[in-house]
Amino acid sequence: MIVNVIARHMPAAKTKRQLDLSALPPASVTEYTTLVCLACTFDIFTAQMGLAPRTAYSEIKRYSPTVAELTAPVAVRPFFDSEEQHPHCPYCNSAKRWHARFETVRIEGGKATDTARRSLIKSLPAKDDQFQIVETKSDRRAIFFDWLDTLRLKLDLDKNDDRWLIEAARAFLERHEPKGDWAQIFDGVRAVRPSNRLEEGCERDGARLFLAPSLYNDVLLVQYLVSRSHQHGGRTFAGRLTLLELTRRFRRGDYLHAHGITERDQFEILEQLVEDIAGSGSVKLYYIVDRRDFLEKVKSVYARYAA
């Protein structure tokens, strides 16, 4: 059974000190944002644990959240998510001045990212532990579904035009071939079509982008997976398709044969296609946790407690 791995994502705060991620392939980067209530945090250390405000400040300042706390599907106290401009803590109703924001960037390891990632990490200030670097490993299949869920959150699936379908195609191609200049290739594209003249890759003709049939079917699969839970069936360049209709389409030509698929069952076909497109094995993940806002807010909150 295919299980979606859902990550927590909030709009990143637009600040002048945001990390410059332009050198990294967009599909290899996932950004997370969450808030932590420092009123709740100080209350735990002072009221429940009986620490003096100064001691509590020292302990909280050294605290480094885990990756699970920063990226879990559902935030747990003292963390919470809110897209409001002036949020209140859902646990203690404290106002915005008591909240600190954690910005976390996850970078997938690999040849396409290693050089830019090392350069980015090397450029970060080391003073006062403003940034925390965490390295982990994950299954490529889980990362693929995490990427799909992130893509779904970015797209406007309610639009009646094909814009989001084109955006989904571009997102997949950026992931499939991270070295391609997809921003330029897709600039002004109004339609994406398959072309039997192409054995691989793509070709631009005016406002139309032509893809090799196998690559075009990969795009249809991604579009189906992104939109299948939005309404009945999944919406693709080929229209809204059920899984049965999608697999029937894939049986035409040599798409399934190229993937070594001989099964007739639609669910088995989907499983194997996902396995091929997601890749096998593990991938190394690098998390960069921006603690600057947290350190500033902890200091200001302590000043209120000390007063």
C-alpha positions as CSV (number, residue, x, y, z in Angstrom):
1,M,0.0,0.0,0.0
2,I,1.2,3.5,-0.9
3,V,1.4,5.7,2.2
4,N,2.0,9.5,1.9
5,V,4.5,11.0,4.2
6,I,3.1,14.4,5.1
7,A,5.4,17.1,6.5
8,R,4.5,20.3,8.2
9,H,5.1,23.4,6.1
10,M,4.2,27.1,6.8
11,P,5.0,30.1,4.6
12,A,8.6,31.1,5.3
13,A,8.9,34.6,6.8
14,K,10.2,37.1,4.3
15,T,13.2,38.6,6.0
16,K,16.4,40.2,4.7
17,R,18.5,37.5,6.3
18,Q,16.8,34.5,4.7
19,L,19.3,31.9,3.4
20,D,20.3,32.2,-0.2
21,L,19.3,28.8,-1.7
22,S,19.5,29.9,-5.3
23,A,22.6,27.7,-6.0
24,L,20.7,24.5,-5.0
25,P,18.3,22.6,-7.3
26,P,14.8,23.7,-6.2
27,A,13.5,20.1,-6.1
28,S,16.2,19.1,-3.6
29,V,15.2,21.7,-1.0
30,T,12.3,21.6,1.4
31,E,11.6,24.5,3.8
32,Y,9.8,24.2,7.1
33,T,8.6,26.9,9.5
34,T,7.2,26.5,12.9
35,L,6.6,28.7,16.0
36,V,7.5,28.0,19.6
37,C,5.7,29.6,22.5
38,L,8.3,30.9,24.9
39,A,5.7,31.8,27.5
40,C,4.8,28.1,27.6
41,T,8.5,27.2,27.7
42,F,9.4,29.5,30.5
43,D,6.3,28.4,32.4
44,I,7.5,24.7,32.2
45,F,11.0,25.6,33.5
46,T,9.9,28.1,36.2
47,A,6.5,27.1,37.5
48,Q,6.7,23.3,36.9
49,M,10.4,22.6,37.4
50,G,11.0,25.4,39.9
51,L,14.0,26.9,38.2
52,A,14.9,30.6,38.7
53,P,14.3,32.8,35.6
54,R,18.1,33.1,35.0
55,T,18.6,29.4,35.2
56,A,15.6,28.8,33.0
57,Y,17.0,31.3,30.5
58,S,20.4,29.5,30.4
59,E,18.7,26.1,29.8
60,I,16.3,27.3,27.1
61,K,19.0,29.2,25.3
62,R,21.0,26.0,24.9
63,Y,18.0,24.1,23.7
64,S,18.2,22.7,20.1
65,P,14.9,21.2,18.8
66,T,14.9,17.8,17.2
67,V,14.2,17.4,13.5
68,A,10.9,15.6,14.5
69,E,9.8,18.6,16.5
70,L,10.5,21.0,13.7
71,T,9.0,18.9,10.8
72,A,6.3,16.7,12.4
73,P,2.9,16.7,10.6
74,V,1.2,18.0,13.8
75,A,2.9,20.4,16.1
76,V,3.2,19.5,19.8
77,R,3.4,22.0,22.7
78,P,5.2,24.3,23.0
79,F,5.4,24.3,19.1
80,F,2.5,25.4,17.0
81,D,1.7,26.4,13.4
82,S,-0.2,29.6,12.3
83,E,-0.4,31.6,9.1
84,E,-1.9,34.6,10.9
85,Q,0.0,37.8,11.0
86,H,-0.6,38.2,14.7
87,P,-1.0,34.7,16.0
88,H,-1.9,33.7,19.6
89,C,-0.5,30.6,21.3
90,P,-3.2,27.9,21.1
91,Y,-2.1,26.6,24.5
92,C,-1.8,29.7,26.7
93,N,-3.1,32.5,24.4
94,S,0.1,34.5,24.6
95,A,0.6,37.2,22.0
96,K,3.1,37.3,19.1
97,R,5.9,39.0,21.2
98,W,6.2,35.7,23.2
99,H,6.7,33.5,20.0
100,A,9.9,32.6,18.3
101,R,10.2,31.3,14.7
102,F,12.3,28.4,13.6
103,E,13.2,28.3,9.9
104,T,14.5,24.9,8.8
105,V,15.9,23.9,5.4
106,R,16.2,20.3,4.3
107,I,18.7,19.5,1.5
108,E,18.8,16.1,-0.2
109,G,22.3,14.9,-0.5
110,G,23.8,13.9,-3.9
111,K,26.1,15.0,-6.7
112,A,23.7,17.8,-7.8
113,T,23.7,19.4,-4.3
114,D,26.9,18.5,-2.4
115,T,29.1,21.4,-3.7
116,A,26.4,24.1,-3.2
117,R,25.4,22.6,0.2
118,R,29.0,22.6,1.5
119,S,29.4,26.2,0.3
120,L,26.2,27.3,2.0
121,I,27.0,25.7,5.3
122,K,30.5,27.1,5.3
123,S,29.1,30.6,4.8
124,L,26.9,30.4,7.9
125,P,28.1,32.2,11.1
126,A,29.4,29.9,13.7
127,K,29.1,32.3,16.6
128,D,26.6,31.5,19.4
129,D,25.2,28.4,17.7
130,Q,23.0,30.6,15.5
131,F,22.6,27.6,13.2
132,Q,22.2,23.9,13.9
133,I,23.2,21.3,11.3
134,V,21.7,17.9,11.5
135,E,22.5,14.9,9.2
136,T,20.1,12.0,8.9
137,K,19.2,9.3,6.4
138,S,15.8,8.4,4.9
139,D,14.2,6.0,2.4
140,R,14.0,7.5,-1.1
141,R,10.4,6.4,-1.4
142,A,9.5,8.4,1.8
143,I,11.3,11.4,0.5
144,F,9.5,11.1,-2.9
145,F,6.1,11.2,-1.2
146,D,7.2,14.0,1.1
147,W,8.2,15.9,-2.0
148,L,4.8,15.2,-3.6
149,D,3.0,16.5,-0.5
150,T,5.0,19.6,-0.5
151,L,4.3,20.1,-4.2
152,R,0.5,19.6,-3.6
153,L,0.6,22.4,-0.9
154,K,2.3,24.8,-3.3
155,L,-0.1,24.2,-6.2
156,D,-3.6,25.7,-6.6
157,L,-5.5,22.5,-7.6
158,D,-8.8,24.3,-7.7
159,K,-7.9,26.3,-10.8
160,N,-9.7,25.3,-13.9
161,D,-6.9,26.2,-16.2
162,D,-3.8,24.1,-16.9
163,R,-1.3,26.3,-15.1
164,W,-0.9,24.1,-12.1
165,L,-0.4,21.1,-14.4
166,I,2.4,22.9,-16.1
167,E,3.9,23.8,-12.8
168,A,3.7,20.2,-11.6
169,A,5.4,19.1,-14.8
170,R,8.2,21.6,-14.3
171,A,8.6,20.6,-10.6
172,F,9.0,16.9,-11.6
173,L,11.5,17.7,-14.4
174,E,13.5,19.8,-12.0
175,R,13.7,16.8,-9.7
176,H,14.3,14.3,-12.6
177,E,17.1,16.4,-14.2
178,P,18.3,18.9,-11.6
179,K,21.0,20.4,-13.9
180,G,18.6,21.5,-16.5
181,D,17.7,25.2,-16.9
182,W,14.0,24.5,-16.4
183,A,13.1,28.1,-15.5
184,Q,14.2,29.2,-19.0
185,I,12.8,26.1,-20.7
186,F,9.3,26.7,-19.2
187,D,9.3,30.5,-19.6
188,G,6.2,31.2,-21.6
189,V,5.2,27.6,-22.1
190,R,1.4,27.2,-22.5
191,A,1.1,23.5,-23.4
192,V,3.1,20.3,-22.8
193,R,2.7,17.5,-25.3
194,P,4.2,14.1,-26.0
195,S,6.3,13.6,-29.2
196,N,7.1,10.3,-30.8
197,R,10.0,12.0,-32.6
198,L,11.8,12.2,-29.3
199,E,13.4,9.2,-27.7
200,E,14.4,11.1,-24.6
201,G,14.4,14.6,-23.2
202,C,12.4,17.5,-24.4
203,E,12.1,20.0,-27.2
204,R,10.6,23.5,-27.3
205,D,8.5,24.8,-30.2
206,G,7.1,28.3,-29.5
207,A,4.8,28.2,-26.5
208,R,4.7,24.4,-26.6
209,L,7.1,22.0,-24.9
210,F,7.3,18.5,-26.3
211,L,8.5,15.6,-24.1
212,A,9.6,12.1,-25.0
213,P,6.7,9.7,-24.5
214,S,8.2,7.9,-21.5
215,L,9.0,11.2,-19.8
216,Y,5.5,12.5,-20.6
217,N,4.0,9.4,-18.9
218,D,6.2,10.1,-15.9
219,V,4.7,13.5,-15.7
220,L,1.2,12.1,-15.9
221,L,2.0,9.7,-13.1
222,V,3.2,12.6,-10.9
223,Q,0.2,14.7,-11.7
224,Y,-2.1,11.8,-10.8
225,L,-0.4,11.2,-7.5
226,V,-0.5,14.9,-6.6
227,S,-4.2,15.4,-7.3
228,R,-5.8,12.0,-6.8
229,S,-7.1,12.8,-3.3
230,H,-8.3,16.3,-4.3
231,Q,-11.4,15.0,-6.2
232,H,-12.5,11.7,-7.8
233,G,-9.6,10.5,-9.8
234,G,-6.4,12.4,-10.6
235,R,-6.2,15.4,-13.0
236,T,-3.5,15.2,-15.6
237,F,-2.6,16.6,-19.0
238,A,-4.7,13.7,-20.4
239,G,-7.7,14.8,-18.4
240,R,-9.1,13.5,-15.1
241,L,-8.2,9.8,-14.9
242,T,-9.0,7.0,-12.5
243,L,-6.2,4.6,-11.7
244,L,-7.8,2.1,-14.1
245,E,-7.9,4.6,-16.9
246,L,-4.3,5.7,-16.2
247,T,-2.9,2.2,-16.3
248,R,-4.8,1.4,-19.4
249,R,-3.2,4.5,-21.0
250,F,0.2,3.3,-19.8
251,R,-0.3,-0.1,-21.4
252,R,-0.3,1.5,-24.8
253,G,3.2,1.8,-26.3
254,D,6.2,0.4,-24.4
255,Y,6.1,2.5,-21.2
256,L,5.3,-0.5,-18.9
257,H,7.7,-2.7,-20.9
258,A,10.5,-0.2,-20.4
259,H,9.9,-0.4,-16.7
260,G,10.0,-4.2,-16.7
261,I,6.3,-4.4,-15.6
262,T,4.3,-7.4,-16.7
263,E,1.6,-7.4,-14.0
264,R,-2.0,-6.8,-15.0
265,D,-3.3,-5.6,-11.6
266,Q,-3.6,-1.8,-11.6
267,F,-2.4,-1.4,-8.0
268,E,0.7,-3.6,-8.7
269,I,1.5,-1.5,-11.7
270,L,1.2,1.7,-9.7
271,E,3.5,0.3,-7.0
272,Q,6.2,-0.7,-9.4
273,L,6.0,2.6,-11.3
274,V,6.3,4.5,-8.0
275,E,9.3,2.3,-7.0
276,D,11.1,3.2,-10.3
277,I,10.3,6.9,-10.3
278,A,11.2,7.4,-6.6
279,G,14.3,5.3,-6.7
280,S,15.5,2.7,-4.2
281,G,17.9,2.7,-1.3
282,S,18.5,5.6,1.1
283,V,19.4,9.2,0.7
284,K,21.4,11.5,3.1
285,L,19.5,14.5,4.4
286,Y,21.0,17.7,5.7
287,Y,18.9,20.0,7.9
288,I,19.9,23.6,8.5
289,V,18.0,25.0,11.5
290,D,18.0,28.8,11.8
291,R,18.0,29.6,15.5
292,R,18.6,33.4,15.2
293,D,15.0,34.5,15.9
294,F,14.8,32.0,18.7
295,L,17.9,33.4,20.4
296,E,16.8,37.0,20.1
297,K,13.3,36.2,21.4
298,V,14.5,34.1,24.4
299,K,16.6,37.1,25.5
300,S,13.7,39.5,25.3
301,V,11.3,37.2,27.1
302,Y,13.9,36.6,29.8
303,A,14.1,40.4,30.3
304,R,10.4,40.5,30.9
305,Y,10.6,37.7,33.4
306,A,13.6,39.2,35.2
307,A,11.8,42.5,35.5
